[in-house]
Amino acid sequence: MLPRLLARLLVCSLLVALSGCAGMFSGSQQAEPPAPPTPPVAVVQPEPTPPPKPAYVNSVAVLLPLGGPFREFGGRVQKGIQAAQDNLAKAGTPLDVHIIDATQPGWVEAVRNLPPEITVVGGPMHRLTLKELETAGMLQTRVFLAFMPSLGEAREGVDAWRFFPSAEDEIDALLRLSASDYGINQFAILRPGDRYGQTMGDAFAVAASKLGAQITATGVYNPQEPAGWQATVADMLRTGGGRPGFGAVFIPDEWARADKVLPAIFSNKVEDLLILGPQLWTEALYRAAANKSQINIQNYRLAVCPGAWWPENQGQATQQLVTAMRAAGDEHPDMWEAVGFDFARMAARLGRLPQGSPPQEVSSRLAQATTGMDFSMAPLTYSPDGKAHVAMYLFRPSVTGPVLLDPEGFRQRLNAIRQKALENPAPETEQSYSPNPAPAAPAQPLQGTPAQPVQGTPAQPIPSAPAQPLGPVPSHRQAIPVS
């Protein structure tokens, strides 16, 4: 069997060899078709690496009305905050800000659900919003810095804090000039019979009494009955037996109405009273200047009014804000942008507050954060008990808007009018206040304030020996000595 098996293997090998050779030499065998070309592989471009998120040093929240009747003010505060964030990011200390719209449903829950590391909240801006926070028990959970002149029933420095000028700050600035600098100690209050007029009038009386001054006359007029304003003013002016028994009058009313009340004073032949107006006048003057509206400047030769915003201030923070707002298309930034700008920058200085910090510790930290800070608005400080105070500027009305007051030049103007030597309309430059101006010397602008054209006739010089008055002049009507 072995030989037979070997023979079969030999035959098979031979057949295989012949088959391969036939494939090599025979033309009848079809060549295999070439393999189809491999389609090109699409090159996938890698996605650009997103810039790294900033490592926030601090996070705060802000509660603003971005809808409803106060949306313009809330939006302006938000613009100021964004400008501050841009500056802080460039300085390498970015601030994370959570904006909550207080006019949207569920805003209370949004505040409640803030991350635990956010312990400081800017706002609210309205007393009803603050009341809702108080009712919901939220004031004890975080530190709220309200953008409001007062906190209503909430205790300042305990329940919440303020980051905003108050009515007391306005009155303090007015009394600092009239009582402390000029020595006037007898005042009148001429106010409308509404809530604002009564609140401001009462606050002025309290502050004046603390300085040893007296309110010797009060006139209350119906804001809806202009026909009675003349009689109200006349009755107030009769307190001194033919001469007013006061040297200054405080008129806490809106500009448009006060502008119609003031002529009643002058029609009674009283032209030498120092007229003290509220911050509402300053805000109206800025609007009038922006809209190029005319004002009755002859009514305001001896008028002053306070304000927390002075765009001509050459401080770095003010100019940074003005530049940022104008780059964003806002040619007339105001105090609301300044509040947002300064709050964000102060929050960055404040740093994170531990949860549950006692009020006295919060007040101390706030005092430290605001000490030495370059504010864009008037400087704000905190007392040890957490009360905020803004050292407001004083302005005089002019045809170009509010002009920063020169206290010494204004004192000279007041004395000149009291001595009946200034009979022509007052010019509109600080340098022309002097009763003895040097005509040859060109007027130099007050630092940070653009020079303004002189209008009207120059002041007449005071005689070296002024005529003696017909009768004794009350102390509150006498010339004010140099302070």
Helices and strands as residue ranges (DSSP letters): H 2-25, E 58-64, G 68-70, H 71-90, E 95-101, H 107-112, E 120-122, H 127-135, E 143-146, E 161-162, H 167-175, I 176-181, E 186-192, H 195-210, E 214-221, G 226-228, H 229-237, G 238-240, E 248-250, H 255-266, E 274-276, H 279-290, G 297-300, E 303-307, H 316-327, H 335-350, H 359-370, E 380-382, E 388-390, E 393-396, E 403-404, H 407-418, G 430-433, G 475-477
